[in-house]
Amino acid sequence: MIIIRNLTMRFGRAVAVNDLSLDIRAGDAIALWGSNGAGKTTLIRCLLGLLRFKGTVEVGGFDVRRNGKQARRLIGYVPQELGFHDDLPVCEAIRFFARLKGVSIGSVAQVLAGVHLDGQERKRIRDLSGGMKQRLALALALLGDPPVLVLDEVTASLDACGRDEFLALLHRLSGSGRTLLFASHRVDEVTTLAQSVVTLDRGRLVDRRPSSTFTPASGAHAMLHLHMPASQRSIAVLALQTAGFEPRLNGVGILVPVTQSQKAAPFRLLAEARVSIDDFELVATMSAPAKLSESPLRTESQP
């Protein structure tokens, strides 16, 4: 279904994806794993034809560069950061995106029922919870019933309840014959949804293995998900960056990669900066960046 050959993508002198080749068969569920900057999002954007790259990417037999429209018709995409018009009613958003895609949707109620948003047709998008917005984004991605579903860390901004509901939907979809490719930094998502895990490091594919045998390297990085008022997030980001951390915003707070010995440091820094933390979660255990010379490429045997 997806064939990637010698994909290389540069931003100036920086190599984001480095001579990467990957085959994904129809019906496979593949997780992309790696630390921040490993190349996961860049790989996805190349697959969607949003970036100029060297190499070859094909989806369903269509070359992404030469036959981009045909290739993209086969893909439903859910980004990490959603971009809705908040004043638009849910039903109008669905009709608008259906027109953009040139697909017939039958009824809005049926579209919403497929993602457990029954009865939400008239509600404005701004009044939806974070989990409901993410399910709406999934509904829009599924318009036209594309055979490939691509997701980029879509649960990063959800609370535990919203994440569980969303993962249940994805689990059902991944078992319906649809090809699933998703980036994640959560071990539980990878082991629940994926058949195989592809590990990237500095743009290279360094490992591919069944999810049943996947375990992140010991001594790895942890990811703190800090929930705080929106008015304090810029202050928090500045305080953490000044101390050498690399925080990034998401829908409800800040994600902060830390080593196992640093997990308490962000709390002390933010207390000194008078930033109130409403809640927090240790999101996942992430593999520390590997040295390529110490990480031989292992691939699953192909039938």
C-alpha angles and dihedrals in degrees: 000000000000122000121183120183127185093333113187125175125179133189100202106303094341115099109216097174118023121202093312123178124185138162121205116186124214110278095020120135109212128183122204111216132185145106123282109295094024091123103256098128093040090053090052092048090051090051089054092050093243095125134047111243144163120248132036132298121181129182117192090342094308119119108232093219100042099033102026098150093051092047094049092051086067094054132078110195131197114186126205093241114050122214109199130155097245096207093056118103114240093245092053092049090055093048091046094053091043089057091048090052093042093232134135114237104188098213132356089225091060092049091052094044089059090064098035096257095124114164096013097108097112098038116108115242092240089063095057121100120243092260092049091051090051091051089049089053089052091050090053091048090053095052107123091021098261115201093224126059119193123188131181112207090308097169096054094100098041129100120235095269095047091046094052092051092048094047090051089056092048092048090056091048094048089055094053097075095266117136111242127199118174140163117222142163094199120097092205092056093048095050093042101046108023131079090193136020121216113198119206127195122183091339097311129110102237102166143015122182143145112283089236089069097039119117124157116243116272117253088036132153123274125215119222117203107202119193116205141148114289091237091063101044097090090051090049093049092051093048092050095044091050088056093051101261123130105224123176130195125241134172099291107018143321135317113215122188110215138168118246090259093050101055095109097043098082090055092054092047094049092046089055089049089051093241114154116223112207096187141339141201135194093232103191148324109257129196114253113240106282128221107243092222089059096043111067116195112258119186133186116255111259121225 
